[in-house]
């Protein structure tokens, strides 16, 4: 293919953007960037009954946060607009192609009402034929321009009877196409029904609209979810019937994202049940007010979210797991996308975030901490907190567990008090406090040396006094190096806390 690579992400504004949709957008973005091509955003709102207020803006904001914004499309502009299908319908971009298919004999008018079709389905169920379809076998007994006379069809059209336009699926023909991920796919048309291409409200269905739009927007590769694979033979036929077979895009159907436990597609319910987000940003349902959590609000770095998503269905063929966006662009190929579904692992997702957190500088983490806490703490001090806490943290919020960095302890760990605080402890801590008071250079290594000398003189082990030293200063039973904590808190604060701990415990 010598044409400039052009790919599109074409979501429907029927709700928040699922992480599976973000992955589809990501793979399109990576492919376009890898080949120096264009990445388009098209809003497919042909189904007006499922339109959700705010969903379109949510989609755009999500892509912005992820750092994978298209360079052309809805909200961006370009030479192939409009980029919203309802606006393209107003520009009469679909009707002519529906009529072209009717005139060439590849589609037909169908006048059956929804009630009549439902009645046919019920009759089929009673006859133990539950999978009734409008197809080459049944169409002759239904109300359409194949079964009715030309005069009757004309009369119905003249009086404005509502109609749909359906594809006339050929009988017993093999449709064969190549999928860039799955190889050759062959489907017999006897397994396909006469899908509606044009609805009675004057809107095209997805099947017609996406074919027309992809052709007019000169899309070269259609990279989309596996759920569209059963529709691909129909789309291949539409390219053929409209005379566009030579410029038909290449198809690549991505594997499903699977739930962490058991089988099946990952859904919002799985996230609610197991306690992880399935949306990039927080979403408030405009009809119910229900709030669904997002990766951003849960404290995930966008880089770790994207890195994690890239590995759900693709691998670089090397042991490397941490990739910047530029590195993903360089490494990505459709050949290394898996055919089988990718099981989502919430723990692995946290691991990715932990790796990104640890890779950031102390100053950067300190500035992120500053956004989370109240109080007048210097950036240098907060960078010191980050240095001590980051090895134990997966999220910035995890560092706030070291609340003793931001104020004196209000309570003392009961388990440590019960196990370690003995009758002789107050005197020992008081004596240790005096030793520390005489230290001239308040550095962690000096404090540790002083502490060890004190233990040797007293003939005590670490366990006899270190937990109690930690308890008086932090109120906790565990944490980073106590000598590093003491250095960061400063001499006066450490000694004051030691005395208050003795008095309170």
Secondary structure as the mmCIF struct_conf table of DSSP 4:
data_model
#
loop_
_struct_conf.conf_type_id
_struct_conf.id
_struct_conf.beg_label_comp_id
_struct_conf.beg_label_asym_id
_struct_conf.beg_label_seq_id
_struct_conf.end_label_comp_id
_struct_conf.end_label_asym_id
_struct_conf.end_label_seq_id
BEND BEND1 UNK A 3 UNK A 3
HELX_LH_PP_P HELX_LH_PP_P1 UNK A 4 UNK A 5
STRN STRN1 UNK A 6 UNK A 9
BEND BEND2 UNK A 13 UNK A 16
STRN STRN2 UNK A 18 UNK A 18
HELX_RH_AL_P HELX_RH_AL_P1 UNK A 19 UNK A 34
TURN_TY1_P TURN_TY1_P1 UNK A 35 UNK A 36
STRN STRN3 UNK A 38 UNK A 41
STRN STRN4 UNK A 43 UNK A 43
HELX_RH_3T_P HELX_RH_3T_P1 UNK A 48 UNK A 50
TURN_TY1_P TURN_TY1_P2 UNK A 53 UNK A 54
HELX_RH_AL_P HELX_RH_AL_P2 UNK A 55 UNK A 66
TURN_TY1_P TURN_TY1_P3 UNK A 67 UNK A 67
BEND BEND3 UNK A 71 UNK A 71
STRN STRN5 UNK A 72 UNK A 73
TURN_TY1_P TURN_TY1_P4 UNK A 74 UNK A 76
STRN STRN6 UNK A 77 UNK A 77
TURN_TY1_P TURN_TY1_P5 UNK A 79 UNK A 80
STRN STRN7 UNK A 84 UNK A 84
HELX_RH_AL_P HELX_RH_AL_P3 UNK A 85 UNK A 90
TURN_TY1_P TURN_TY1_P6 UNK A 91 UNK A 92
BEND BEND4 UNK A 94 UNK A 94
HELX_RH_AL_P HELX_RH_AL_P4 UNK A 95 UNK A 103
TURN_TY1_P TURN_TY1_P7 UNK A 104 UNK A 105
BEND BEND5 UNK A 106 UNK A 106
STRN STRN8 UNK A 107 UNK A 110
HELX_RH_AL_P HELX_RH_AL_P5 UNK A 114 UNK A 126
TURN_TY1_P TURN_TY1_P8 UNK A 127 UNK A 128
TURN_TY1_P TURN_TY1_P9 UNK A 130 UNK A 131
BEND BEND6 UNK A 135 UNK A 135
TURN_TY1_P TURN_TY1_P10 UNK A 136 UNK A 138
HELX_RH_3T_P HELX_RH_3T_P2 UNK A 139 UNK A 141
BEND BEND7 UNK A 142 UNK A 143
STRN STRN9 UNK A 144 UNK A 144
TURN_TY1_P TURN_TY1_P11 UNK A 145 UNK A 147
BEND BEND8 UNK A 148 UNK A 148
HELX_RH_AL_P HELX_RH_AL_P6 UNK A 150 UNK A 158
TURN_TY1_P TURN_TY1_P12 UNK A 159 UNK A 160
STRN STRN10 UNK A 164 UNK A 167
HELX_LH_PP_P HELX_LH_PP_P2 UNK A 169 UNK A 170
BEND BEND9 UNK A 171 UNK A 172
STRN STRN11 UNK A 174 UNK A 179
TURN_TY1_P TURN_TY1_P13 UNK A 180 UNK A 182
STRN STRN12 UNK A 183 UNK A 188
HELX_RH_3T_P HELX_RH_3T_P3 UNK A 189 UNK A 191
STRN STRN13 UNK A 196 UNK A 198
TURN_TY1_P TURN_TY1_P14 UNK A 200 UNK A 201
BEND BEND10 UNK A 202 UNK A 202
HELX_LH_PP_P HELX_LH_PP_P3 UNK A 203 UNK A 203
STRN STRN14 UNK A 204 UNK A 204
HELX_LH_PP_P HELX_LH_PP_P4 UNK A 205 UNK A 205
HELX_RH_AL_P HELX_RH_AL_P7 UNK A 206 UNK A 216
TURN_TY1_P TURN_TY1_P15 UNK A 217 UNK A 218
STRN STRN15 UNK A 221 UNK A 225
HELX_RH_3T_P HELX_RH_3T_P4 UNK A 226 UNK A 228
HELX_RH_AL_P HELX_RH_AL_P8 UNK A 229 UNK A 241
TURN_TY1_P TURN_TY1_P16 UNK A 242 UNK A 243
HELX_RH_3T_P HELX_RH_3T_P5 UNK A 245 UNK A 247
HELX_LH_PP_P HELX_LH_PP_P5 UNK A 248 UNK A 249
STRN STRN16 UNK A 250 UNK A 254
HELX_LH_PP_P HELX_LH_PP_P6 UNK A 255 UNK A 256
STRN STRN17 UNK A 257 UNK A 258
HELX_LH_PP_P HELX_LH_PP_P7 UNK A 259 UNK A 259
BEND BEND11 UNK A 260 UNK A 264
STRN STRN18 UNK A 265 UNK A 265
HELX_RH_AL_P HELX_RH_AL_P9 UNK A 268 UNK A 274
TURN_TY1_P TURN_TY1_P17 UNK A 275 UNK A 275
STRN STRN19 UNK A 279 UNK A 279
BEND BEND12 UNK A 280 UNK A 281
STRN STRN20 UNK A 283 UNK A 284
TURN_TY1_P TURN_TY1_P18 UNK A 286 UNK A 288
STRN STRN21 UNK A 291 UNK A 292
STRN STRN22 UNK A 294 UNK A 294
TURN_TY1_P TURN_TY1_P19 UNK A 295 UNK A 299
HELX_RH_AL_P HELX_RH_AL_P10 UNK A 302 UNK A 310
TURN_TY1_P TURN_TY1_P20 UNK A 311 UNK A 311
BEND BEND13 UNK A 312 UNK A 313
STRN STRN23 UNK A 314 UNK A 314
BEND BEND14 UNK A 317 UNK A 319
HELX_RH_AL_P HELX_RH_AL_P11 UNK A 325 UNK A 331
HELX_RH_3T_P HELX_RH_3T_P6 UNK A 334 UNK A 336
STRN STRN24 UNK A 337 UNK A 337
BEND BEND15 UNK A 339 UNK A 340
STRN STRN25 UNK A 342 UNK A 343
HELX_RH_AL_P HELX_RH_AL_P12 UNK A 346 UNK A 359
BEND BEND16 UNK A 360 UNK A 360
HELX_RH_AL_P HELX_RH_AL_P13 UNK A 362 UNK A 370
TURN_TY1_P TURN_TY1_P21 UNK A 371 UNK A 372
BEND BEND17 UNK A 375 UNK A 375
HELX_RH_AL_P HELX_RH_AL_P14 UNK A 379 UNK A 389
HELX_RH_3T_P HELX_RH_3T_P7 UNK A 390 UNK A 392
BEND BEND18 UNK A 394 UNK A 395
HELX_RH_AL_P HELX_RH_AL_P15 UNK A 396 UNK A 399
TURN_TY1_P TURN_TY1_P22 UNK A 400 UNK A 401
HELX_RH_3T_P HELX_RH_3T_P8 UNK A 403 UNK A 405
BEND BEND19 UNK A 406 UNK A 407
BEND BEND20 UNK A 410 UNK A 411
HELX_RH_AL_P HELX_RH_AL_P16 UNK A 414 UNK A 420
TURN_TY1_P TURN_TY1_P23 UNK A 423 UNK A 424
HELX_RH_AL_P HELX_RH_AL_P17 UNK A 425 UNK A 437
TURN_TY1_P TURN_TY1_P24 UNK A 438 UNK A 438
BEND BEND21 UNK A 440 UNK A 441
HELX_RH_AL_P HELX_RH_AL_P18 UNK A 444 UNK A 458
TURN_TY1_P TURN_TY1_P25 UNK A 459 UNK A 459
HELX_RH_AL_P HELX_RH_AL_P19 UNK A 462 UNK A 474
BEND BEND22 UNK A 475 UNK A 475
BEND BEND23 UNK A 477 UNK A 477
BEND BEND24 UNK A 480 UNK A 480
HELX_RH_AL_P HELX_RH_AL_P20 UNK A 482 UNK A 489
HELX_RH_AL_P HELX_RH_AL_P21 UNK A 491 UNK A 504
#
